[in-house]
Amino acid sequence: HCRHLTGVSPYEYGEHHVRDKKTLQERYNLLKQHDPIGLFVPESQKLGGFGFKDNGLIYNVDTLKYYESILTLYKSNYLQPFIESDDRLTVLEIGGGWGGLSYQFNTLFPNTTYVIIDLPQVLLFSATYLRVHFPEAKCLMYNGPKDANIDKKYDFIFLPHYCLPELSGRIDLAVNTVSFQEMSSDQVENYCKKLHELKCPRLYSFNRYQNLNNMNLGVLSKIIGKYYKLKLFEADFLQ
């Protein structure tokens, strides 16, 4: 069912599609060249995880998309606090999908309070996935306004999108991968404005700066640029 969240399906990774493995393998090898500290987290096989197998590792398009995001965060020095500090830091992911990026991030940096804000029905996917992979983790599922005040005693906090006005607490890093581009301009602005009000120092966006298929969204970089100083990567370190 996660195909409906990111479009990735196990069908494309069957033996009859092995001819497509080379392209994905080249992408993986290119990313590895820019990873001096070992940030790759292979796809888990729990809950039906799938992908091409490469020297005992499994990865698919989603795996590499999240790997690329983590590498970009590293290249931009956004990960330095998580690498160097002994303090528990907080990440807010806007639109966590099925939990793939959070799984990689918390595998690498377990001393993190990871907050996912998403559509309520989508939280069923990410909460299930992460609870299975981190069975000892302390988790909080939103049950009222008091739960929107980020409490660092939790490893994972799951919040519905409509509680954004109630959100409070410290956020050290906010991330969004491929869902800002599906929102309206007002929705993106509401998220950026709230993060700015909470003094979140860093916002990472992995999106098209303009989605021609979404007429309700203007130029994404201009909206974000009203609240954050832009540093555009456009995957330049992968060229």
Secondary structure, DSSP 8 states (H G I E B T S, - for coil): -THHHH---GGGGSGGGGGGHHHHHHHHHHHHTT-SS--------GGG---EEETTEEE-HHHHHHHHHHHHHHHTTTTHHHHH--S-EEEEEES-TTSHHHHHHHHH--SEEEEEEE-HHHHHHHHHHHHHH-TT--EEE--SGGGGB--TT-SEEEEEGGGGGG-BS--SEEEEESSGGGS-HHHHHHHHHHHHHTT---EEEES-SS-TT-TT---HHHHHHTTS-----TTGGG-
